Amino acid sequence: MAEVLKGSCLCDGIEYELRDAESLGYCHCTRCQRWTGEALAGVVVSPENFKITKGEDLVKRYESEFAPRHFCSNCGSSLYDDLGEKYFVAAGLMRELDLEPSFHLQVAYKAPWHEIGGNAPQFDENPPA
């Protein structure tokens, strides 16, 4: 049986479950910085393994130049980016998350004051295909 991770937004109006988390990583692009105020720590998961279990009517979508971003219309919590074949789900919303970061993307654009720690590979933009 797959491990189920549960998350919720700040106001608890939205709850979700995800199964078969593939990895945990950070995106340091300027879009994520503007969306979260910092680099976005996200869990990579296939869309079929992500399900809103409460408050689907509160989920709103913002169309950005890179990926549609979903958030809570009540409290503003960042929920996930829809990357097409994968979702990048905001890691800070899952209290029981126990994954080690496995990558840092868009490091060339990180905030100048941000110090990256740990041993996860760092990519100036995206990892090689």
Secondary structure, DSSP 8 states (H G I E B T S, - for coil): ---EEEEE-TTSS-EEEEES--EEEEE--HHHHHHHSS-EEEEEE-GGGEEEEE-GGGEEEE--SSS-EEEETTT--EEEEE-SS-EEEEGGG-TT------EEE-GGGS-TT----SS--B-SSS---
